[in-house]
């Protein structure tokens, strides 16, 4: 009985040591994960600070102004194009008149 008790005690002692070793390994992994998490948290804080400090309203206003300017330039270009198309149509019409006048002069 004493031998059985000693055997059990030795077995429990061995298991206790194994658990202790396993616990130490878990603690080391936990430290590594905590360090990694702290690093990621710092990255998130830094990015968050940059986003909060950015002048998004100013950037958006600047983009809106540029878009408005581009729209105005496009309207100006469209107007010029329309005027040139009208001039080409008038030129075609004048050429037709000149051509007819030439033919009338040749007939006389």
Secondary structure, 3 states (H helix, E strand, C coil): CHHHHHHHHHHHHHHHHHHHHHHHHHHHHHHHHHHHHHHHHHHHHHHHHHHHHCCHHHHHHHHHHHHHHHHHHHHHHHHHHHHHHHHHHHHHHHHHHHHHHHHHHHHC
